[in-house]
Structures are given as structure tokens and as C-alpha cells.
Amino acid sequence: MKTLKNINIDNKRVIIRCDFNVPIKEGKIIDDTRIQRALPTINYCLDHNCKVILLSHLGRVKEEKDLEKNNLEPVAKRLSKLLKKDILFSEKTRGKELEAVCESLQSKDILLIQNTRYEDLDGKKESGNDQELAKYWASLGDVFINDAFGTIHRAHASNVGIANYLDSACGFLVEKELNALSILDNPPHPFIVILGGAKVSDKIGVIKNLVTKADKIIIGGAMAFTFLKAEGKNIGKSLLDEESIDFCKEILKTYKDKIILPIDFAVTNEYTNDEEYREKDIDSISDNEMGLDIGTKTLALFKENLTGASLVIWNGPLGVYEFDKYKKNTDNLLKYLVENDIKTILGGGDIVAAATNAKLSEKVYHASTGGGATLEYLEGKTLPGLEAIR
């Protein structure tokens, strides 16, 4: 894979596709982790006297009202503080004004262009990889660097499209992600997979690809209830992915010794953070109850199966993490992995957010910035953003 150090960028106009898809509330950035992860690539380009043009998406843009809430200007301001230099910002994603700014860039200048998905408002030109748009953006620079791992599984105009028209390479963040995940191609053993989240259907490809490689697959979150239902257990009002029951039955039949399921849960009668919960064994859940987190016995069971692990990959929390009462055992298991120095890869998305909230994301072996991209890598799928550079 061609990386930033394998390409001549000296004194050139470099387009960097970043992932600045950060949470913003009332115009203020809540978590700037993704912005900070882009800094090594940006600084390297500045050290080589480049004129830097940054592209990123933010949220989804389906209608006019999405434009204001998904404006990238707060990112420009945060970047300015982090880099301690002025950042130029273009409100336009194309046109004479943008072209004039690009032409006037001096060495070490940085320009952030408005949210690439503004172009989705008129026929999904960005997410549909419109070649006219891709060619236009490519015309603004000399070299293209893809440093947005979070969208590397998407064929968009701002990544795959631009790479079709310019000499291209991966940035340091993408390189770091791929190096970390490559250990899964030939994992050390014991190799344990932890899967949480809501739906089994979202993880079918991952389970199929990893069940032959892993020594154990530990299943928590709401998806555990579909497996338990497949075993004939009463799961009450707990979330069920009914379309995946047959898949769960087949996996349990073929790999019974590899699949570790919860044995107790924190249950309540309503999907809320307000009502008190109680812990119940799986065989004691009544029809009007739902499980919103794994229980104490299950936490102990999971720790027992993780003892001595050489490598753990974890995607998805074990409970309803947005409710304070039901994030406890996700945090407890994260602490266990860190305290026991078990090499752990967190597969992006909610589990990385959980680790960040618990101040543990910097203590694991690798916390991925791309949930969907990591999942598709784990499924063994081709990642279009990488293929375009190859």
C-alpha cells in the first residue's frame, strides 16, 4: 500500500481527505478525537512546505435544514487552535470563489472546504461518487492523501473518485489502522472476539469470517437475546432480531464450544434509565421483562473466558450504553482487559466512545476510528478507498 512517505509531496498542493465527522452540539464540538488523529498527516505536509486542502463530511445531508447543523466551520476553528495557525474556510464546495482561494494558497497554508455531503443535496453527487464532482475536486490539487479510515469502506467522490485522477497515497491514520488490524490476518492464540450491539444481522459477516479463526466468540448486548431465543430461552420483551434466528441456530449447532452467551441480565419492565433494575438468571426472565445489560455472573463468566487471551477484538457495547445504569459492565470488562494487559483492539463506533468516556481508549492496543470500516475489514470485504489507491 502506498503511504504518505512513499509519495513526493514537496511544495505541492495536497488534498487530504480527513474524517472530521465529530459530534457537535449547539455549534460546539463535544469530542475532537478525530480531528486530533488527523494532525500527524497535516503536520507532515506542512513540514514539506505543502499547500494543504482538507476535505471531510459531517453527518448526513438529505434536506436544506441539514446544512446548518452539519456545517464544518466549527472544525476549522478547532483546527486553528490545535495547530496554532489560521485556517482558511470555504463555505462553497465548488465554484469560482473556491478556485480563487485554492489558486492563492501559499506554502504551509491550510484550507478546509465545506462539508462534502452538501453535494448530496442535489442528486447525492458525493455519496454516489459522481465523476464530474470527483474530477473537479481533483483539479484543485496535485496529490491526494486519503486519511479518513472511517469512510474507507465507502466509494464516494471525495475518496475513491479523487483517487482516480491524482497520484494518491494513504495518510498516517489509515496506515496506523491497517497495521493494527493486520494482526487479525494471522492472530496469536488464544484469540477472543467480543461482539455486542443490537442486531445479529449487522454482524453475520463478521461472525462467519472470524468463527473459524477465533478460539471463542463472546456475545453480549441485545444481539445475545437472538442467540438465546434460538436456544429456546424465554427472553421476555428483550430486543429480538427474528430474521437471524436460523443463522444463530446454525452457528450454535456447528460451533457450540466456541460461542459464549450471557447467563444473567440486569432486567427491567421499561426501556428507560429511570426505573430500577434487578439481576435475573436467563431462565428466570418473565414475559414482561427486558434485559438492558449483562449481569454480575455473566461478567465473571466473560472474564474467565478472557483470562490468558493473547488478542481480543471487541465491537459493540454489552448493554444499553446511553443509559448510565446499563453501561456498568461494559466499563468493568474494559477495565479488566486494561488492568490485565490483554492486547485489545476496539472496533470503532460505540465501544470506542464507551472506552473514551471511561478514559480507557488510550490504554488499549488500538482503538479504531472507523466502526463500519472495521466491521467490513473483519468480514474480509474489499475496502473501496484502499482499492482506489492500490
C-alpha positions as a printed Julia matrix, in Angstrom:
390×3 Matrix{Float64}:
   0.0     0.0     0.0
   1.41    3.4    -1.0
   1.69    5.63    2.07
   2.44    9.29    2.65
   6.21    8.7     2.88
   6.21    6.88   -0.48
   4.94    9.85   -2.46
   6.56   13.15   -3.44
   4.59   16.0    -1.86
   7.32   18.65   -1.57
   5.92   22.14   -2.28
   2.77   20.63   -3.82
  -0.9    21.39   -3.38
  -2.07   18.38   -1.37
  -5.71   17.36   -0.95
  -6.22   15.38    2.28
  -9.5    13.53    2.82
  -9.96   13.61    6.6
 -12.67   12.25    8.87
 -13.94   15.27   10.8
 -17.34   13.67   11.41
 -17.33   14.8    15.05
 -20.22   15.3    17.48
 -21.33   18.95   17.53
 -23.98   20.35   19.88
 -25.19   23.95   19.59
 -22.17   24.79   17.46
 -19.64   23.34   19.92
 -17.52   20.24   19.32
 -18.08   17.67   22.1
 -15.25   15.28   21.2
 -12.36   16.32   18.93
 -10.58   12.92   18.88
 -11.0    12.51   15.12
  -9.59   15.98   14.49
  -6.57   15.27   16.66
  -5.95   11.94   14.88
  -5.6    13.86   11.59
  -2.85   16.18   12.88
   0.21   13.96   12.16
  -0.63   13.8     8.44
  -1.41   17.53    8.26
   1.79   18.47   10.11
   3.88   16.21    7.87
   2.52   18.03    4.82
   3.25   21.4     6.43
   6.83   20.25    7.13
   7.16   19.59    3.38
   6.01   23.12    2.51
   2.71   21.95    1.06
  -0.4    23.96    0.35
  -2.97   21.87    2.2
  -6.61   21.43    1.14
  -8.78   19.48    3.56
 -12.0    17.63    2.69
 -14.4    15.91    5.08
 -18.04   15.01    5.5
 -20.1    15.74    8.61
 -23.34   13.87    9.27
 -25.89   13.24    6.55
 -27.35   15.91    4.3
 -30.75   14.96    2.94
 -32.59   18.29    3.01
 -31.96   22.04    3.4
 -32.34   22.01    7.2
 -29.39   19.58    7.47
 -26.97   22.18    6.08
 -26.75   24.4     9.15
 -26.32   21.62   11.73
 -23.68   19.89    9.58
 -21.58   22.97    8.87
 -17.83   22.29    9.17
 -16.91   25.81   10.3
 -16.58   24.77   14.0
 -13.99   22.2    12.86
 -11.97   24.96   11.16
 -11.95   26.91   14.42
 -10.87   23.87   16.47
  -8.16   23.02   13.94
  -6.88   26.58   14.21
  -6.49   26.19   17.98
  -4.86   22.77   17.74
  -2.38   23.8    15.04
  -1.89   27.33   16.43
  -2.34   28.86   12.98
  -5.07   30.44   10.87
  -7.22   28.03    8.88
  -8.93   29.25    5.73
 -12.51   28.06    5.35
 -14.55   27.87    2.16
 -18.33   27.94    2.52
 -18.54   26.71   -1.06
 -17.83   23.14   -2.19
 -17.22   24.3    -5.76
 -17.18   27.44   -7.91
 -15.04   30.43   -8.79
 -14.66   31.63   -5.18
 -13.24   28.26   -4.11
 -10.97   28.08   -7.15
  -9.62   31.56   -6.44
  -8.77   30.63   -2.85
  -7.03   27.43   -3.98
  -5.0    29.37   -6.57
  -3.9    31.93   -3.98
  -2.69   29.38   -1.4
   0.86   29.9    -0.2
   3.28   27.33    1.23
   2.01   26.0     4.62
  -1.47   27.47    4.13
  -4.42   25.26    5.11
  -7.86   25.44    3.54
 -10.84   23.46    4.86
 -13.64   23.09    2.32
 -17.25   22.89    3.47
 -18.88   19.5     4.19
 -18.54   17.27    1.12
 -22.07   15.98    1.71
 -23.51   19.38    0.91
 -23.14   17.97   -2.61
 -25.65   15.23   -1.69
 -28.46   17.77   -1.64
 -28.55   17.74   -5.42
 -28.65   14.11   -6.5
 -26.23   12.55   -3.98
 -23.2    13.55   -6.0
 -20.76   12.94   -3.12
 -22.06    9.62   -1.79
 -22.88    8.48   -5.33
 -19.27    9.03   -6.44
 -20.24   11.45   -9.2
 -17.24   11.53  -11.55
 -17.74   15.13  -12.66
 -17.56   16.23   -9.0
 -14.58   13.95   -8.28
 -12.71   15.32  -11.28
 -13.5    18.88  -10.22
 -12.17   18.39   -6.68
  -9.09   16.62   -8.06
  -8.4    19.66  -10.28
  -7.85   21.75   -7.13
  -4.71   19.83   -6.12
  -1.61   17.97   -7.29
  -1.62   14.98   -4.92
  -4.35   13.15   -2.97
  -3.95   11.66    0.51
  -6.75    9.53    1.98
  -6.56    9.75    5.77
 -10.24    9.07    6.52
 -10.38    5.46    7.69
 -13.97    5.97    8.84
 -15.14    6.24    5.22
 -12.62    3.98    3.51
 -15.36    1.37    3.03
 -17.43    3.86    1.02
 -17.0     4.66   -2.67
 -17.55    8.42   -2.53
 -16.44   11.22   -4.84
 -14.16   12.68   -2.16
 -12.14    9.48   -1.69
 -12.44    6.87   -4.46
 -13.41    9.5    -7.02
 -10.46   11.86   -6.48
  -8.02    8.93   -6.32
  -8.97    8.11   -9.91
  -7.48   11.41  -11.11
  -4.46   12.15   -8.9
  -1.33   10.43   -7.67
  -2.6     9.05   -4.34
  -1.49    7.53   -1.05
  -2.75    6.69    2.44
  -2.17    9.09    5.34
  -0.64    8.15    8.67
  -4.0     7.48   10.36
  -5.12    5.0     7.69
  -1.67    3.39    7.76
  -1.86    3.02   11.55
  -5.36    1.49   11.36
  -4.33   -1.05    8.72
  -1.15   -2.0    10.58
  -3.12   -2.58   13.79
  -5.85   -4.61   12.09
  -3.41   -6.7    10.05
  -2.68   -8.74   13.18
  -6.12  -10.29   12.64
  -4.96  -11.89    9.38
  -2.85  -14.31   11.42
  -3.87  -13.74   15.04
  -1.96  -15.04   18.06
  -3.85  -17.5    20.22
  -5.88  -17.62   22.35
  -7.78  -15.17   20.13
 -11.1   -13.99   21.58
 -13.83  -11.96   19.83
 -16.35   -9.9    21.84
 -19.47   -8.8    19.98
 -22.19   -6.54   21.36
 -24.68   -4.1    19.94
 -28.26   -4.57   18.86
 -28.7    -6.75   15.76
 -27.17  -10.08   14.8
 -27.81   -9.22   11.14
 -25.22   -6.4    11.37
 -22.57   -8.9    12.47
 -23.36  -12.02   10.4
 -20.42  -11.42    8.03
 -18.06  -10.83   10.96
 -19.18  -13.98   12.76
 -18.84  -16.11    9.62
 -15.36  -14.78    8.92
 -13.99  -14.93   12.47
 -15.61  -18.02   13.95
 -13.07  -20.26   12.21
 -10.15  -18.08   13.36
 -11.2   -17.34   16.94
 -10.91  -19.61   19.93
 -14.04  -18.08   21.49
 -16.72  -15.58   20.47
 -18.27  -13.82   23.47
 -21.67  -12.34   22.69
 -23.32   -9.58   24.72
 -25.59   -6.65   24.02
 -29.09   -7.07   22.66
 -27.83   -9.45   19.96
 -27.3   -12.07   22.69
 -31.08  -12.42   23.04
 -31.45  -13.66   19.47
 -28.93  -16.41   20.2
 -30.68  -17.24   23.47
 -34.06  -17.34   21.71
 -32.5   -19.73   19.19
 -31.69  -21.97   22.17
 -35.33  -21.89   23.22
 -34.93  -19.45   26.13
 -37.67  -17.03   27.18
 -36.25  -13.53   26.61
 -39.38  -11.6    27.63
 -39.65   -8.2    25.94
 -35.92   -8.06   25.16
 -34.87   -6.95   21.69
 -35.08   -9.77   19.14
 -33.66   -9.94   15.61
 -36.18  -12.52   14.43
 -34.8   -12.8    10.89
 -31.46  -14.02   12.28
 -32.75  -16.86   14.46
 -31.99  -19.56   11.89
 -28.46  -18.22   11.46
 -27.97  -18.31   15.25
 -29.24  -21.89   15.42
 -26.78  -22.98   12.75
 -23.82  -21.23   14.39
 -24.68  -22.68   17.81
 -25.03  -26.14   16.31
 -21.74  -26.0    14.38
 -19.59  -24.06   16.86
 -21.28  -24.76   20.2
 -17.99  -24.85   22.14
 -16.84  -21.51   20.75
 -19.9   -19.35   21.48
 -20.13  -17.84   25.0
 -23.54  -16.41   25.87
 -24.73  -14.45   28.94
 -26.22  -16.38   31.85
 -27.84  -13.46   33.67
 -29.0    -9.91   32.94
 -29.95   -6.59   34.5
 -33.68   -6.56   33.71
 -36.49   -4.05   33.99
 -40.02   -3.6    32.66
 -39.49   -0.43   30.62
 -36.84    0.82   28.21
 -35.79    3.73   30.38
 -32.98    4.88   32.64
 -35.43    5.87   35.39
 -36.86    2.54   36.55
 -34.93    0.36   38.99
 -33.47   -2.87   37.61
 -32.85   -6.3    39.13
 -30.48   -9.06   38.1
 -32.0   -12.32   36.92
 -30.68  -15.58   35.53
 -31.67  -16.19   31.91
 -34.06  -18.98   32.92
 -35.93  -16.63   35.28
 -36.82  -13.78   32.93
 -40.59  -13.23   32.79
 -42.69  -12.23   29.78
 -42.94   -8.54   30.79
 -39.2    -8.03   31.43
 -36.35   -6.96   29.17
 -32.59   -7.22   29.64
 -30.63   -3.99   29.24
 -27.18   -5.11   30.42
 -25.33   -8.31   31.25
 -25.42   -9.38   34.91
 -22.73   -9.95   37.53
 -22.5   -13.71   36.88
 -22.08  -13.11   33.15
 -19.34  -10.55   33.77
 -17.47  -13.19   35.8
 -18.04  -15.77   33.04
 -16.7   -13.41   30.38
 -13.62  -12.57   32.48
 -12.97  -16.29   32.98
 -13.0   -16.89   29.23
 -10.73  -13.89   28.61
  -8.07  -14.95   31.11
  -4.79  -15.59   29.32
  -6.01  -14.27   25.96
  -3.26  -13.17   23.56
  -5.54  -10.97   21.46
  -9.08   -9.59   21.83
 -11.14   -7.77   19.2
 -14.27   -6.05   20.56
 -17.13   -4.44   18.64
 -20.29   -3.1    20.3
 -21.15   -2.48   23.99
 -22.62   -5.16   26.27
 -25.59   -3.11   27.45
 -27.65   -0.01   26.63
 -24.65    2.25   26.99
 -26.53    5.54   26.57
 -28.29    4.77   29.9
 -25.99    5.31   32.9
 -27.44    2.34   34.76
 -26.65   -0.1    31.97
 -23.11    0.86   30.98
 -21.52   -0.51   34.15
 -20.46   -3.93   32.9
 -19.14   -2.66   29.57
 -16.88   -0.37   31.61
 -16.0    -3.19   34.03
 -14.9    -5.52   31.23
 -12.88   -2.75   29.54
 -11.09   -2.14   32.87
 -10.42   -5.86   33.24
  -8.75   -6.03   29.82
  -6.61   -2.97   30.5
  -5.64   -3.99   34.06
  -4.62   -7.45   32.87
  -2.63   -6.06   29.95
  -4.59   -8.09   27.38
  -3.86   -6.87   23.84
  -7.22   -5.41   22.78
  -8.47   -3.87   19.54
 -11.68   -1.85   19.83
 -13.56   -1.95   16.55
 -14.73    1.64   16.28
 -18.17    3.11   16.89
 -19.92    2.81   20.25
 -17.31    0.67   22.01
 -14.61    3.28   21.32
 -16.98    6.0    22.57
 -17.52    3.91   25.71
 -13.78    3.5    26.23
 -13.24    7.22   25.65
 -15.9     8.1    28.24
 -14.23    5.72   30.69
 -10.81    7.27   29.89
  -9.53    3.89   28.67
  -9.27    4.37   24.89
  -5.6     5.41   25.1
  -4.77    2.37   27.24
  -5.81   -0.37   24.82
  -3.61   -1.69   22.0
  -5.74    0.02   19.34
  -9.0     1.98   19.3
 -10.19    2.21   15.7
 -11.69    5.44   14.33
 -13.94    3.59   11.89
 -16.81    1.39   13.07
 -18.27    0.49    9.68
 -14.84    0.27    8.03
 -13.53   -2.03   10.77
 -16.58   -4.27   10.53
 -16.14   -4.64    6.77
 -12.43   -5.37    7.26
 -13.39   -8.06    9.79
 -15.82   -9.5     7.26
 -12.98   -9.79    4.76
 -14.63   -7.36    2.35
 -12.8    -5.17   -0.16
 -12.47   -1.55    1.02
 -13.07    0.74   -2.0
 -10.98    3.62   -0.63
  -7.95    1.32   -0.41
  -8.53   -0.33   -3.76
  -8.6     3.08   -5.46
  -5.12    3.83   -4.11
  -3.83    0.34   -4.96
